[in-house]
Amino acid sequence: MSTYRVRINHFIKSPELRVITEDGGNLGVITLQQALTEAQARGLDLIEISPTAVPPVAKIMDYGKFQYTEKKKVKVAKSRAQTSDLKNIQVKIGTGDHDLELKAKKASEWLKEGHRVRIDLFLIGRSKYMDFKFLKERLDRIFKLITVEYRVAEEPKKGPKGLTTIIEKK
């Protein structure tokens, strides 16, 4: 549901409301008392839909049905929200081919699941001052082993601990 608490019937504080009927018809701007009597005449509730509007918007409808549709909207929004994490792989300059294959396989799995993968070429000692092209070639070794189609989201950047790049599924 929404972060604000929905006001219904006598809990509505605004003296004037723009009222909408259950079938979408507009009753216009009327007083709170007129809106409440109209809702009671129809056997329904008066629900404040948009409290921040001027004047606030209220709808005449069944409160149970309103709650049901709101929960359904939230559920659909949650299902459409894509949850993708940033997974991390660390590689050193001297990492062997077999280890690279295993890390590339893991990266491929993560990409298939829709996650982004950050690949860190971890540098220690003198290797921090090596030629950038050489370091980039070392990163390319793992790129060649990744089986899923990907695109580079962030080009390799030099950081305090080494070279870092981020890839994601195409």
HELIX and SHEET records of a PDB file:
HELIX    1   1 ASN A    9  PHE A   11  5                                   3    
HELIX    2   2 LEU A   32  ARG A   42  1                                  11    
HELIX    3   3 TYR A   63  ARG A   80  1                                  18    
HELIX    4   4 ASP A   97  LYS A  112  1                                  16    
HELIX    5   5 GLY A  125  TYR A  129  5                                   5    
HELIX    6   6 PHE A  132  LEU A  145  1                                  14    
SHEET    1   A 4 ASN A  26  THR A  31  0                                        
SHEET    2   A 4 GLU A  16  ILE A  20 -1                                        
SHEET    3   A 4 VAL A  57  MET A  61  1                                        
SHEET    4   A 4 ASP A  45  SER A  50 -1                                        
SHEET    1   B 4 LEU A  86  LYS A  92  0                                        
SHEET    2   B 4 ARG A 116  PHE A 122  1                                        
SHEET    3   B 4 GLY A 162  LYS A 169 -1                                        
SHEET    4   B 4 TYR A 150  GLY A 159 -1                                        
END                                                                             
